[in-house]
Amino acid sequence: MASGKAVGIISKPGVDKARKLLPALVEWLRCRGYGVRYDDVTASYLGVSDGLPREQVPEGTVLVISLGGDGTVLAAARALGGREIPLLPVNLGGLGFLTALTEEELYPELERALSGELRVARRRMLHCELVRQGRVAAVYEALNDVVLDKADIARMIDIEAWANDQFVCRYKADGLIVSTPTGSTAYSLSAGGPIIFPSVEALVLTPICPHMLTMRPVIVPDTAVIRLVSRARDNAAYLTIDGQVGEPLLQDDQVLCRRSDKTVSLIRPPRLKFFDVLREKLKWGER
């Protein structure tokens, strides 16, 4: 192995398995000539204090390992920031649609990936802009979804939705999800949205508990620009990116969602196909 190369590690907090796994993993990598860059959570598991902010972990790495669940993958995807660096997701418990790799498979798959024998699934991200009083107030990248949700208890919000220049409707609901195909098995699925094969170039608008039962999920091409206008009073609605970051909305704030130029390269086990994951995670019947 060439010297000077590094592997990044991003971990989920509060996972006992990670505390046991990480010292051996770091030693394994260093014995093979790789430096290791890790976030503050990983550093705490290792009992050291040289952890990095997550967005700095991928710098100079040949791949990044995420240890945890799907939430850790989402955080790692945003930390990668569109860099062409493969992400190896390892499931340390929980449902895990994106973290299909088990703890037992870590070292064989890591050995294969570092030797160049890797199967990569490219997942397109979703670009989001918050426009307030005609100016861009914030910019985000999502792997799963962009959500406008109510901030008050037991109170619906009004959201106008447009696809390009076409008015879709005015939703009166607990919220609205704009999901990528990757996110179709996340919050959107729980809200009654469809499962979309990852390579399909589409976005899904899924209402959350709409007042009108005739308001159903809508699939649009990912070439469309989705414009959402919050008609809720100030701070009564909240913008959330991948369920992890976001901010409260003011009345008449606009949220623009469009296909991102950025992708995430997920390393997938050769044995596992998309429908294999669905059967396993959703407990679908076998043949």
N, C-alpha and C positions, 0 to 999 in steps of 0.2 A: 504494500500500500504506500502511496506517495505521502510524504510528510507534509505538514502544513495544512492538511485538510481537517475539517471539523464537522461534527454532527451536533445538531441542536436538540434540546429536550425541553418540552413544555408539559407541565404536570397539573393535574387537578388537586386542589387542596383537600385535606381530610380523608385520604385514602390509605389505609394501612398497607395494602398490597404494594403501593408505590414506595413506601418507606423500606420495605423488605427487598424490593426489586432493584432499586436505583444504584446502590453501591456496587452490586455485581455487574450491572449494565455499564456503568461508567468505566469500571476496570476492564471489562471486555473490550470496549471501544479503544481505550488507551493502549492496551496490549497490541492492538492492530494498527497503531500509528495514527489514531485520530484524536484531535483535540475535542473537547466537549464544551459547548456553550449551553447554559441553562438559565431558566427564569428563577425568580426569587422563591417560588413555591418548591421547585426542585432543590434549590440550595438548602432550604429548611429541612427537607428530608435527608439530605446528605450531611447535615450538621455543619455547614459552612456559610459564609456570609458574602460570597462573591457572585451572587445571582444578578441577572441582568433584567431590565425591563423587557417584557415579552416582544415588543417590536424590534428589539436589538438582537434577539437570540438568533434569527436566521442569517445574519450577516456573515459571509464567508463560509457557510456550511454547504455540504453536498446533499444533505437531507435533514429533515426535522422529524423527530419522534414526538407524538402526543400520547401521553399516558393518562387515561381517565375514561370519559364517555364522549358522547357527541358534542356536548358543550365545550369540552376541551379542544376538540377538532375545530369548532367554529372560532374559538379564540385564536388558535394557531393559524387558521386560514387568514384571519384579518392581520395577524402579525406578519405573515409572509408578504402581504402587500403587493401581490401580483408577481413576486419573484418566481423564476422558473426553477423552484426547488421542490423536489418531491416530499410529500408528507406521509409519514408512516403512522396510521392511527391504531393504537392498541387499546382494547377494551378491558378495563379493570373493574367491570361490574355495571349493571344496568342494561337497558334495552339495546341501545347502540346500533342504529342503522348504518352510520358512517364508520364506526369502530368495529369492523367485522373481524379483525385480527385478535386472536386470543393470546393470553399471556404465554401459553405453552408454545405458540407459533412464533413468538417474537424473534428469537435468535436465528432459527432457520430462514425466516423471511428477511431479517436484517442482513444476514450473510449474503443472501441472494441479491438483495437490493444494492449493497455496497460493491458487489462484483459486476453490477450492470445488468443483471438478469431480473428486471422488475417489470411488472405489469401496472401501467399507470392509467387511471381513469381521470380525464380532465373534466372538471365541473365549472361551469360558467357562473360568475358572481353577478350580483345585482347592484347597480350604482344608484345611490339615493341622494337627492339634494333637498334640503329644507329651505324653502323660499319664504322670507318674511318681509312684508312691505316692499316687494320688488327686488330684494337683494338676497343672495345666497348666504344663509346664516350658518349652515353646517353641511358637511359632505360625509357620506358613509359608504362602505362597501359591505354587502351582506352575502353570505353563502346560502342561507336558508330562506330568510324572509324579512320583509319590512312590514311592521304592524302598526296601525293606528287603533288604539284601544282606549276605553273609558278609564278615567282616573278616579271617578266618584263611585261610591257604593250604590248599586241598584239604580243606576241612571244611564239610559241609552244616550248615544251621541249621533249627530248628523254628519255624514261625510258625502260630499259630491265626488263622483269618479268619472274620469274621462280617459278614453283610449285614443291617443292621437287627438284629432279634433272632434271625435265622436263622443257625445255625452252618453255615459252608460246609465247611471241612475243616481238618485240621492238615497243613500243607505241610512236607515234609522235602525241602529243595531248597537251591540256592545262593542263592536269594532270591525275592522276590515284587514285582511291579510293579503299582501302581494307576495306570492311565493315563487321560487325557482323550482325546476324539476327536483333538484336535490332536497329542497324544503318541503316537497309535496308529501313526504312521509313523516313530517314533524307536526307543527301546530296546525297547519292547514288540514291534515288528515284528521286530527282530533275534532276540527270544526266541521267535518263532513265533506272536505275537498277530495278530489280524485288523486289517485296515485299515477304519477307520470314517469315514464321510462327516462332515465337520466340524459340520454342523448337527444331527446325531443326538444326542439328549440321553441319553448313556450313559457308563458307566465300564467299564473292562476290568481284570480281575484276571488277570495273566499270570505263571505260575511260571517261574523261571529254572532250567533243568536239574533238573527234579524227579526224585526217586528213583523214583517210580511213574510210568511212562509214560502211565498213564490219566488223570493230572492235566492237564487241558487248560485253555486260557484260558476265562474266563467273562465274559460281558457282562451287566451289571446296569443298571437305570435310574439316572440321576444324582440321583434323589430319595433313593436309598438312602444310609445312613451306613455306611461301611466301617470296621470295627474290626479292627485287627491286633494280636496279642499276641506279642511276641518271647519265646520260651522258651529262647533261647540264653543261655549264661552271660554275665556282664558283659563288655562290650566285644568280644564275638565277632560281633555284628551291628552294622550301620551304617545309619542313616537318611540318605537322599540326596534332595534336592529339585532336580528338573530337571538332575541330574548335576553340580550346581555348589556347592551349600551343604548342610550337614547336620551330623550329630554321631553319636558312638557311642551304642549303646543298652545299657541295663542289663537284666538278666533281669526279665521280667514287665512291662517297659515296654509301654504301649499307644499305638498310632498311630491316630488317628481321621481319616478322610478324608471330606469331603462337598463337594457342589457349592458353589462360592464365589459370593458376591454380586458379585464383581469380574469384569470382562471386559477383554479387550485388543482394541483396534480396529486391525486390520492393513490397511494400504492395499495393495490388490491391483491389478495391471495389468488394464485392461478386457479385454485380449486373452486372458488366461490363466484357465482354469477348473481345477477340482480335478483332473479326470482328465487334463487336459493336463500338469499337474505330475507326476502319477504316471507317465504314459507317458515323459516326459522324464527324470525322475530314476531310475526303476526300469528304464529301457530296455525298456519293453513294446513290442510290435509295433505298427506303424502300421496304418491301415486299408488 
